[in-house]
Amino acid sequence: MTGVNGQVGSALKPLLRSLGTVQAPPREELDLVDARAVAAWVRQYRPHLIVNAAAYTAVDRAEQEQAAAFALNAQLPELLGSLQREWGGAVIHYSTDYVFDGTHEGAYTEKDITAPLGVYGRSKRAGEEGLMSSGVPALIFRTSWVYGLHGRNFLRTMLRLGQERAEIQVVNDQWGAPTWAGSIAQGTMAVCATLCSSAQAENSLVDGLTGKEGIYHLTNGGATTWYDFTRRIFELRPECRALVLPIPSGDYPSPVRRPVNSRLDNTKLKEVFGVRLPLWSEALEDCLAELPDVQEVLTS
């Protein structure tokens, strides 16, 4: 497993142990942009499954750090796919709503044409293509607006600003599904359980993948705006007393445009694996229930 200390990685690692032995080197032990080091590590363990939760996620900074974004988001998944193909292993990889430009009406399906607006989205789309072209059995889960209690993300930022400021301005014309990292971890494990149960060989994820490889959308249900998401966060955590003011995207300074519509259709995931994540509002309540004291956000 890569990205063990990230939002998804920290939620998923404890669950993966139910499948077998988990090797999850932190960044200081394995430089994921060092292809030789990654190859040596993978060949040492020859894993049945690699879960690639590592990613370059600084959307704005990616415009100036294109090489770094493509190294983690594009070159790494392709490399992992090529390595796993050597002995018949499999890969689970995470992608993003940013592969779309947001001009589509309604929720995007896996068959809709991609058109990234910036370097981050292009690097993630290149990662999808590289992994699929490697010939390895792989699942690619596109998700959206990921948040959690670990790492740098929107929820933690709002919890902090809600206590530090009298008022904050939040974009109110972008639509999507805020998706809790815990839901992504639970959804991933539900898919793995289905693969194991349908495999010809006991607990063989690779056998279970036959005919199911490809891209799936994996988000919490429903949709909202960043503004209404923030309002709901503050309703659940009254310690956050800042007044929330809606603004259009044009009033938010950014070097790259965000998709106005980030809604992803999860029908394929439900039809193939029988997996459906809870509504975003329910997942948010579950997430915040794990945070007894908002002050922990300010000090961690």
Secondary structure, 3 states (H helix, E strand, C coil): CECCCCHHHHHHHHHHCCCCCCCCCCCCCCCCCCHHHHHHHHHHHCCCEEEECCCCCCCCHHHCCHHHHHHHHHHHHHHHHHHHHCCCCEEEEEEEHHHCCCCCCCCECCCCCCCCCCHHHHHHHHHHHHHHHCCCCEEEEEECCEECCCCCCHHHHHHHHHHHCCEEEEECCCEECCEEHHHHHHHHHHHHHHHHHHCCCCCCHHHHHCCCCEEEECCCECCEEHHHHHHHHHHHCCCCCCEEEEECHHHCCCCCCCCCECCECCHHHHHHHCCCCCEHHHHHHHHHHCCCCCHHHHHC
